């Protein structure tokens, strides 16, 4: 299978910082792969330029100009030709420039010699976009560095489908069951409910960060966090209407960068609105869960969201979706099977309608696992936590204990 057709990997690749990358290719296929890599979200902040001509063009280009942070060179020469060309390049390279070589020789001796001479990575052609992304991003992730946090974004396909409730319960499961330090970020600044759901009333939160971009650093973010439980903290929304909340596309970038550097898991509770900043947050997340109700408007919106996100993230895992509030008495519903047929894949979870459990937990400021540890849905949230943090592979959503009853209700309706 050619690299372009390969199934996107579930591996976690940390985004590259703001760096300059210049590639000198020999073939149009490699040039296309590098260009596609530059459109990947993980290289979104890198400035990438692609040229033809290989190592000869690189030597000519840098004989009279400074070198970028990263040089990617494709060569189809023999071992001695590659080494000679790299020796010439070393004479014009600035200190700190990293070099990635793409060649066609699968030779361990050549690889060792390249590494000895200071080459950062050697890729064997043909390469795909994800190979270039992995290589360039890997240059800025040292093996002994603390892992970069994983960002999981939760968004509703329609307002009122319970996406925030699922986001908060999911974060609880990640923190309590998987023992991962987790931060819930409530991005609905006007009407956010995370503070209520966790029974917290912090004096500061995400508004203090987004409206003070010059002050953002790890210490400042730490002061804004409210501790909800072991391993779980909250970056709360003010939930007030004393100001408008119109943001630039990149308003939350520095906040997430600081959270990534210190927290293994960040759960984004993304409000149901379509703006430049919500779109950017969803596309840049490591994993995405779209929450939908079993009706036609949710199906249409979920399909639109999933199609756009898949097209915008060709080298990532496909976003997940789950069905929530399934089995409302006397309400006509689209079945999970019909949803899966329309979207071309199964829901990662199906959560039955249970107003008693969810309503009581919300009024108490509790999660489902706190209110009723043995509740069927608490186990669903644990499984979702494992899937969205990369701990297990996605499995077809299993029918719950209430499925026979729910099916009868649907037929009667």
PyMOL commands that set and color helices and strands:
alter all, ss='L'
color gray80, all
select helices_A, chain A and resi 3-5+28-38+41-43+54-62+79-90+108-116+129-138+163-176+194-197+206-210+213-215+218-224+253-260+276-284+296-312+336-343+355-364+368-371+376-388+403-412
alter helices_A, ss='H'
color red, helices_A
select strands_A, chain A and resi 20-25+47-52+70-74+98-103+121-124+150-156+182-186+226-229+232-235+265-270+287-292+320-326+349-352
alter strands_A, ss='S'
color yellow, strands_A
deselect
rebuild
show_as cartoon
